[in-house]
Amino acid sequence: MSNTVFDVVVIGGGSTWTATARDCTMRGLRTLLLGRDHVASGTVGTCAGMISTGLKYMDEPDIVDVCSSEVVYFNRLLGTP
């Protein structure tokens, strides 16, 4: 392993910490991002166990349709009425 020196070490590769690492890098800081899985694989929705209803995307009907379909699918899968 090399003896690289970093200005910032970000622990956690979720969407928030990936954005933090990106911001630090763009500011010229030598940044190391350490995560358990692939970058941003455990995004906020996964951690919270929530599914978007798509309501915040009302201006983009295609996204609303996909989100709504996912909610219906998971409700059926989980046996929720």
N, C-alpha and C positions, 0 to 999 in steps of 0.2 A: 504494500500500500504506500502511496506517495505521501509526502509530508506537506500537503497543500494546506494553506492557511485560509480560513473563511472569515468573513466579517459577520455573517449571519448564518445560523443553523436553524432551519424550520423543521419541527418534528410534527409530522402528520401530513398526509398527501391528499386530504379531502379538498373540496372546492375552495373553501375559505383559505386554508393554508397554502394551497397551490397559488392562489391569487396573491397572497402575501409574499411568497417567494418570488413570483414574477415581478411584483412591484419593487422589491429590494434589488433584484437584478437590473431592472430598468433604471434604477437610481445609481447604478454603477457599483453596487456592493457585491462582493464575491459571496455567493449564496449556495448553501447545500440544503437540499430538500430531502428529508428522510420520511418514507412512508411504508406502511405494511404491505400494501398491494400496488396495483397500477395507479398512476397519478389520477386523482379525482374519482377513483372507483367507488369510494364510500361517500357519495355526495350527501348533502343535507337531507334530502328527501328519504334516502335510505336510512340514515341515522335516526330520523324522527319517526320512521315507519308510516309516513303519510304519502298519499297519492294526490297529485294535483287534480282539481276538478276542472281546470282550464279556464276558470272565470277571469283570471287576471290577463288572459290572452284573448279577450272578446273581440279585439280588432283583427285577429288571425283565426278565422273559422276552421282551417285545417288542423291547427294545434288543439283547438277546443274539441274537435271530433275525436282526435287520437286520445286525449286525456279522458274524455267521457267514456270512450270504449274501454280504456284500461280500468276505470272505476267499475264498470259493469262486469267486466271479466273477473276482476279480483273478488268482487262481491259474490259472484256465482261460485268461484273457486273456494271461497271461505264459507260458503253457505249462509251469507248474510242476505236478508231479504232486501 
